[in-house]
Amino acid sequence: MKLLVLGGTRFLGRHLVEIALARGDDVTIFTRGRTPVPWPSQVSSLAGDRDPRIGRGLAALDEGTFDAVIDCSGYVPRVVGASARLLAPRVSRYVFVSSLSVYASTDRPNLDESTPLAQLDDPANEQVREHYGGLKAACERAVTDAFGERATIVRPGLIVGPYDDTDRFGYWVARFVHPHLLGDRPLRAVVPEPPERPLQFIDARDLAAWMLDLAAADATGVFNAASPAWQWRMSDFVKALKDASPAPPRAAWLPESALLEAGVVPWTGLPLWIPESDRDGAGFMTIDCRRAQAAGLAARALPQTIADTAAWLAARDNANAWRQVLSAEVEQKLVSL
């Protein structure tokens, strides 16, 4: 397969390229050129900017035909629309990496791909942090407007595994397997109650391999992409983390009221935690992903993702990591309650 990856040197894109190369695909990447290319002799590298208003913009994409493009770096509909329209005459299929955040509300479990999407009050708004879901939904429309049935929309949940620098999954791996990376931590690790809290995510390598399968099969449609709803609970995750550690901390299961009173920020301060009081997020970790599973998406064993993430964390430079997560000082106060 002759493949174009928009992005390709960080996290999901990096896994995409590595798997595609291992399969024997002819890979071209389009990046800003700021991150060193891990495979300089194996891929064709094009440089520019997704935003056509910046520098040479998309000029490097003016020529060339491809069997598929996988867009894992699109966040603004104006920008995504520019690349989609430019490539539409010369690319057979456009696979767009969207997000489960596109849904207007995730207030109940088992939401499927027909759930209403978020809408932007101002279509010209491009503030990604504040309007991430609405912008991703508008990006999807930009792709389908340009490609029609040749568009494939993938809506991942939380993407985890090696190369993930968000610390959301990595925090928990570090806290139980490599606690020294987080500073002088107490011997008990704060974990949010209840133990039966559902968790849902997808290893980046599983997602990448599956998207390549979709592209190769010229598969169309919209797919929620995460592990099966209710497959894992917080208790399962903690057990797997403890099993991966030679000397794991004890879990200090705390009620949400204690976390909120201490000012712990959901999702970022204590990753994967969405308070039960946040009714709009009640179903975010139990999204219906059966359509993707029927199309071949499979989640690897949780211990494998934990082990590989732990190995990557131990090898990477952690100097600038853990800036938003629960501090050692606050954790010590919480376990002393």
C-alpha positions as CSV (number, residue, x, y, z in Angstrom):
1,M,0.0,0.0,0.0
2,K,1.2,3.5,-0.9
3,L,0.5,5.4,2.3
4,L,0.6,9.1,3.3
5,V,0.7,9.9,7.0
6,L,-0.1,13.4,8.1
7,G,2.1,13.5,11.2
8,G,4.0,10.4,11.9
9,T,6.9,11.1,14.2
10,R,5.1,11.2,17.6
11,F,3.1,8.6,19.5
12,L,0.2,7.2,17.4
13,G,1.8,8.4,14.1
14,R,5.1,6.9,15.0
15,H,3.5,3.5,15.7
16,L,1.6,3.8,12.5
17,V,4.7,4.3,10.5
18,E,6.7,1.6,12.3
19,I,3.9,-1.0,11.7
20,A,3.4,0.1,8.1
21,L,7.1,-0.3,7.4
22,A,7.1,-3.7,9.0
23,R,4.3,-4.7,6.6
24,G,6.2,-3.5,3.6
25,D,4.1,-0.4,2.8
26,D,5.6,2.5,0.9
27,V,5.3,5.3,3.4
28,T,5.4,9.1,3.0
29,I,5.1,11.4,6.0
30,F,4.2,15.0,6.1
31,T,5.4,17.0,9.1
32,R,6.7,20.4,10.2
33,G,10.2,18.9,10.4
34,R,10.7,19.8,14.0
35,T,11.0,16.2,15.3
36,P,13.8,14.0,14.0
37,V,12.6,11.3,11.7
38,P,13.3,7.9,13.3
39,W,13.5,6.1,9.9
40,P,15.3,8.6,7.5
41,S,16.2,6.0,5.0
42,Q,12.9,4.1,5.0
43,V,10.3,6.8,4.5
44,S,9.8,9.7,2.1
45,S,9.7,12.9,4.3
46,L,7.8,16.0,3.2
47,A,7.9,19.2,5.2
48,G,5.4,22.0,5.5
49,D,2.6,23.1,7.7
50,R,-1.0,21.7,8.0
51,D,-2.2,25.3,8.1
52,P,-2.0,26.7,4.5
53,R,-1.5,30.2,5.9
54,I,1.8,29.4,7.5
55,G,5.0,29.3,5.5
56,R,4.8,27.0,2.5
57,G,1.8,25.4,4.0
58,L,0.7,22.3,2.0
59,A,2.9,23.0,-1.0
60,A,4.8,19.7,-0.5
61,L,1.6,17.8,-1.1
62,D,0.8,19.4,-4.4
63,E,2.0,16.2,-6.2
64,G,1.8,12.5,-5.7
65,T,-0.9,9.8,-5.6
66,F,-1.6,7.5,-2.7
67,D,-3.8,4.5,-1.8
68,A,-4.6,6.0,1.5
69,V,-3.9,9.0,3.8
70,I,-4.1,8.6,7.6
71,D,-4.6,11.9,9.3
72,C,-3.5,11.7,13.0
73,S,-2.7,15.4,13.4
74,G,-6.0,17.2,12.5
75,Y,-7.6,19.5,15.0
76,V,-9.0,22.5,13.2
77,P,-11.7,22.1,10.5
78,R,-10.3,24.9,8.2
79,V,-6.9,23.2,8.3
80,V,-8.2,19.6,7.9
81,G,-10.5,20.8,5.1
82,A,-7.6,22.3,3.2
83,S,-5.6,19.0,3.1
84,A,-8.7,16.9,2.4
85,R,-9.7,19.0,-0.6
86,L,-6.1,19.1,-1.9
87,L,-5.7,15.3,-1.7
88,A,-9.2,14.2,-2.7
89,P,-8.4,13.9,-6.5
90,R,-5.2,11.9,-5.8
91,V,-5.9,9.7,-2.8
92,S,-8.3,6.7,-2.7
93,R,-9.2,6.8,1.0
94,Y,-8.8,9.3,3.8
95,V,-8.7,7.8,7.4
96,F,-9.3,10.6,9.9
97,V,-8.4,10.1,13.6
98,S,-11.1,11.9,15.5
99,S,-12.1,11.3,19.2
100,L,-14.8,10.1,21.4
101,S,-14.9,13.7,22.6
102,V,-17.0,14.6,19.5
103,Y,-20.2,13.5,21.2
104,A,-22.4,16.3,22.6
105,S,-22.9,14.4,25.8
106,T,-21.6,11.2,27.3
107,D,-24.0,11.1,30.1
108,R,-25.0,7.5,29.8
109,P,-23.3,4.2,28.9
110,N,-23.3,2.3,25.6
111,L,-23.4,5.3,23.3
112,D,-22.8,4.3,19.7
113,E,-21.7,6.1,16.5
114,S,-25.2,7.5,16.0
115,T,-25.0,9.7,19.1
116,P,-25.4,13.4,18.4
117,L,-22.2,15.3,17.9
118,A,-21.0,18.5,19.6
119,Q,-21.7,21.7,17.7
120,L,-19.6,24.9,17.7
121,D,-21.5,28.1,18.6
122,D,-19.0,30.0,16.4
123,P,-17.9,28.0,13.3
124,A,-14.8,30.2,13.0
125,N,-13.6,29.3,16.5
126,E,-10.2,27.6,16.5
127,Q,-9.5,27.3,20.2
128,V,-8.6,23.6,20.4
129,R,-8.2,23.3,24.2
130,E,-11.6,24.9,24.9
131,H,-13.6,23.4,22.1
132,Y,-11.8,20.2,21.3
133,G,-14.9,18.0,20.8
134,G,-16.8,20.5,18.6
135,L,-13.7,21.1,16.5
136,K,-13.0,17.4,16.0
137,A,-16.7,16.9,14.9
138,A,-16.3,19.8,12.4
139,C,-13.1,18.2,11.1
140,E,-15.0,15.0,10.5
141,R,-17.5,16.9,8.4
142,A,-14.7,18.6,6.4
143,V,-13.2,15.1,5.5
144,T,-16.6,13.6,4.5
145,D,-17.4,16.7,2.5
146,A,-14.2,16.2,0.4
147,F,-14.1,12.4,0.3
148,G,-17.7,11.2,0.7
149,E,-17.8,7.4,0.9
150,R,-14.1,7.4,0.6
151,A,-13.8,8.8,4.1
152,T,-13.2,6.6,7.2
153,I,-13.7,8.2,10.6
154,V,-12.1,6.6,13.6
155,R,-13.1,7.9,17.1
156,P,-10.6,6.6,19.6
157,G,-11.0,6.8,23.3
158,L,-7.9,7.3,25.5
159,I,-4.9,6.1,23.5
160,V,-2.1,4.6,25.7
161,G,1.2,2.9,25.4
162,P,4.9,3.8,24.7
163,Y,5.6,7.3,23.3
164,D,2.6,8.8,25.0
165,D,3.8,12.0,26.7
166,T,0.5,13.0,28.2
167,D,1.2,11.2,31.5
168,R,-2.5,10.1,31.7
169,F,-1.8,6.3,31.5
170,G,1.9,6.7,32.2
171,Y,1.3,8.3,35.6
172,W,-0.3,5.1,36.9
173,V,2.4,2.9,35.5
174,A,5.1,5.1,37.0
175,R,3.3,5.3,40.4
176,F,3.2,1.5,40.8
177,V,6.2,0.2,38.8
178,H,8.7,3.2,38.8
179,P,7.6,5.4,41.8
180,H,11.0,7.0,42.0
181,L,10.2,8.8,38.7
182,L,7.5,10.7,40.5
183,G,9.7,12.0,43.4
184,D,9.6,11.0,47.1
185,R,6.2,9.3,47.2
186,P,4.4,7.7,50.1
187,L,4.2,3.9,50.5
188,R,0.5,4.1,49.7
189,A,-0.8,5.2,46.3
190,V,-4.0,7.2,46.1
191,V,-6.6,5.5,44.0
192,P,-10.1,6.8,43.4
193,E,-13.1,4.8,44.7
194,P,-15.1,2.8,43.7
195,P,-13.0,-0.2,42.7
196,E,-15.6,-1.3,40.1
197,R,-15.2,2.0,38.2
198,P,-15.1,1.1,34.5
199,L,-12.0,2.0,32.4
200,Q,-11.7,2.1,28.6
201,F,-8.7,2.8,26.5
202,I,-6.8,1.4,23.5
203,D,-3.1,0.6,23.0
204,A,-1.7,2.9,20.3
205,R,-0.2,-0.1,18.5
206,D,-3.5,-2.0,18.3
207,L,-5.2,1.2,17.0
208,A,-2.5,1.8,14.4
209,A,-2.5,-1.8,13.1
210,W,-6.2,-1.8,12.8
211,M,-6.4,1.5,11.0
212,L,-3.9,0.2,8.5
213,D,-6.1,-2.8,8.0
214,L,-9.1,-0.5,7.4
215,A,-7.1,1.5,4.8
216,A,-5.9,-1.6,3.1
217,A,-9.4,-3.0,2.9
218,D,-10.8,0.3,1.7
219,A,-13.3,0.2,4.5
220,T,-15.7,3.0,4.9
221,G,-17.8,4.3,7.9
222,V,-17.5,5.7,11.4
223,F,-16.0,3.7,14.2
224,N,-15.7,4.2,18.0
225,A,-12.3,2.7,18.8
226,A,-11.5,1.6,22.3
227,S,-11.5,-1.6,24.4
228,P,-14.9,-3.3,24.9
229,A,-17.1,-1.5,27.4
230,W,-16.8,-3.0,31.0
231,Q,-13.8,-5.2,30.0
232,W,-11.7,-3.5,32.7
233,R,-12.4,-2.0,36.0
234,M,-10.2,0.2,38.2
235,S,-9.6,-2.8,40.4
236,D,-8.4,-4.8,37.4
237,F,-6.0,-2.0,36.5
238,V,-4.6,-1.7,40.0
239,K,-4.1,-5.5,40.2
240,A,-2.3,-5.5,36.9
241,L,-0.1,-2.6,38.0
242,K,0.8,-4.3,41.2
243,D,1.6,-7.6,39.4
244,A,4.0,-5.7,37.2
245,S,6.0,-4.2,40.1
246,P,8.6,-6.0,42.2
247,A,7.7,-3.8,45.2
248,P,4.3,-2.1,44.6
249,P,2.9,0.5,46.9
250,R,-0.3,-0.4,48.7
251,A,-3.4,1.1,47.1
252,A,-5.1,3.8,49.3
253,W,-8.7,3.7,48.0
254,L,-10.2,7.1,48.8
255,P,-13.7,8.5,48.3
256,E,-14.2,11.2,45.6
257,S,-15.3,13.7,48.3
258,A,-11.8,13.5,49.8
259,L,-10.1,14.1,46.4
260,L,-12.4,17.0,45.5
261,E,-11.9,18.6,48.9
262,A,-8.1,18.4,48.5
263,G,-8.4,20.2,45.1
264,V,-7.3,17.2,43.0
265,V,-8.2,17.9,39.4
266,P,-10.1,15.1,37.7
267,W,-8.6,13.5,34.6
268,T,-5.3,15.5,34.7
269,G,-4.4,15.7,38.4
270,L,-5.5,12.1,39.0
271,P,-5.6,10.6,35.5
272,L,-8.4,8.4,34.3
273,W,-10.6,9.7,37.2
274,I,-14.0,11.2,36.2
275,P,-16.0,12.0,39.3
276,E,-19.4,10.4,39.6
277,S,-20.7,13.9,40.3
278,D,-19.8,14.8,36.7
279,R,-23.0,13.5,35.1
280,D,-22.0,14.5,31.6
281,G,-19.0,12.1,31.7
282,A,-20.9,9.2,33.2
283,G,-20.7,7.1,30.1
284,F,-17.3,8.2,28.7
285,M,-15.6,5.0,29.8
286,T,-18.4,2.7,28.6
287,I,-18.7,3.7,24.9
288,D,-20.1,1.1,22.5
289,C,-17.2,0.0,20.3
290,R,-18.8,-3.1,18.9
291,R,-18.7,-1.8,15.3
292,A,-14.9,-1.5,15.4
293,Q,-14.5,-4.9,17.1
294,A,-16.7,-6.4,14.3
295,A,-14.2,-4.8,11.9
296,G,-11.3,-6.4,13.6
297,L,-10.2,-4.1,16.4
298,A,-8.8,-6.1,19.3
299,A,-7.2,-4.9,22.5
300,R,-4.1,-6.6,23.7
301,A,-3.7,-7.9,27.2
302,L,-3.4,-5.1,29.8
303,P,-0.2,-6.5,31.4
304,Q,1.6,-6.2,28.0
305,T,0.7,-2.5,27.6
306,I,1.7,-1.8,31.2
307,A,5.1,-3.6,30.8
308,D,5.9,-1.9,27.5
309,T,4.9,1.5,28.9
310,A,7.0,0.9,32.0
311,A,10.1,0.0,29.8
312,W,9.6,3.2,27.8
313,L,9.2,5.4,30.9
314,A,12.4,4.0,32.4
315,A,14.3,4.9,29.2
316,R,12.9,8.3,28.4
317,D,13.9,11.7,29.7
318,N,11.4,12.4,32.5
319,A,12.8,15.8,33.4
320,N,9.7,17.7,32.1
321,A,7.1,15.0,32.9
322,W,4.4,14.9,35.6
323,R,3.8,18.6,35.6
324,Q,0.0,18.4,36.1
325,V,-0.5,15.1,38.0
326,L,-1.0,14.7,41.7
327,S,2.0,16.0,43.6
328,A,3.9,14.0,46.2
329,E,2.9,16.6,48.8
330,V,-0.8,16.4,48.2
331,E,-0.7,12.6,47.9
332,Q,1.1,12.4,51.3
333,K,-1.6,14.5,52.9
334,L,-4.4,12.4,51.4
335,V,-3.0,9.1,52.6
336,S,-2.6,10.6,56.0
337,L,-6.3,11.3,56.4
